[in-house]
């Protein structure tokens, strides 16, 4: 019995080392086109005080889905 286990373990080890590291991995298409941003940004308030919230809005389109827009 012990003589059969060692060759079986070697065969299993060889099978795993021959498998590519990316086996079972799915790669998405690269997003190579930048989004189109409308330069007209709207602001809900013209004058604000410290601590108030300001809402900025912009139109952004892309050939892929737009998950979100961040203003800096």
C-alpha positions as a printed NumPy array, in Angstrom:
array([[  0.   ,   0.   ,   0.   ],
       [  2.769,   2.476,   0.905],
       [  4.528,   1.778,  -2.391],
       [  1.439,   2.913,  -4.33 ],
       [  0.851,   6.179,  -2.437],
       [  4.196,   7.784,  -3.34 ],
       [  3.812,   7.451,  -7.151],
       [  0.206,   8.654,  -6.872],
       [  1.314,  11.755,  -4.951],
       [  3.996,  12.436,  -7.57 ],
       [  1.4  ,  12.219, -10.366],
       [ -0.917,  14.633,  -8.527],
       [  1.946,  17.05 ,  -7.876],
       [  2.97 ,  16.992, -11.542],
       [ -0.626,  17.664, -12.61 ],
       [ -0.862,  20.761, -10.394],
       [  2.497,  22.129, -11.512],
       [  1.449,  21.834, -15.169],
       [ -1.729,  23.886, -14.622],
       [ -1.403,  27.584, -15.457],
       [ -1.619,  29.927, -12.502],
       [ -4.58 ,  31.712, -14.137],
       [ -6.713,  28.587, -14.487],
       [-10.305,  29.516, -13.765],
       [ -9.614,  33.27 , -13.821],
       [-11.807,  35.457, -16.004],
       [-10.315,  38.703, -17.317],
       [-12.551,  41.648, -18.249],
       [-12.024,  43.785, -21.331],
       [ -9.775,  46.765, -20.705],
       [-11.457,  50.158, -20.611],
       [ -9.211,  51.98 , -23.081],
       [-11.479,  54.901, -23.994],
       [-11.657,  57.737, -21.465],
       [-15.061,  59.02 , -20.36 ],
       [-16.56 ,  62.119, -21.954],
       [-17.132,  64.861, -19.377],
       [-19.429,  67.774, -20.185],
       [-17.483,  70.882, -19.053],
       [-20.682,  72.541, -17.769],
       [-20.765,  71.686, -14.063],
       [-23.74 ,  72.966, -12.107],
       [-23.619,  74.041,  -8.464],
       [-26.769,  74.205,  -6.324],
       [-25.594,  77.203,  -4.229],
       [-23.62 ,  80.294,  -5.143],
       [-22.775,  81.29 ,  -1.569],
       [-22.017,  78.847,   1.224],
       [-20.913,  79.   ,   4.832],
       [-18.478,  76.641,   6.536],
       [-20.091,  73.282,   7.245],
       [-22.817,  73.592,   4.588],
       [-23.247,  70.955,   1.9  ],
       [-22.839,  71.864,  -1.765],
       [-24.141,  69.649,  -4.553],
       [-22.171,  69.549,  -7.803],
       [-23.641,  67.942, -10.939],
       [-22.016,  66.951, -14.216],
       [-22.901,  64.833, -17.226],
       [-20.412,  62.004, -17.792],
       [-20.749,  59.328, -20.483],
       [-18.611,  56.329, -21.302],
       [-18.735,  53.312, -23.609],
       [-18.658,  51.197, -20.439],
       [-20.788,  51.715, -17.328],
       [-20.118,  54.83 , -15.223],
       [-19.964,  53.761, -11.574],
       [-19.462,  57.211, -10.09 ],
       [-18.022,  60.678, -10.484],
       [-15.692,  62.372,  -8.011],
       [-14.912,  66.107,  -7.806],
       [-11.576,  67.309,  -6.449]])
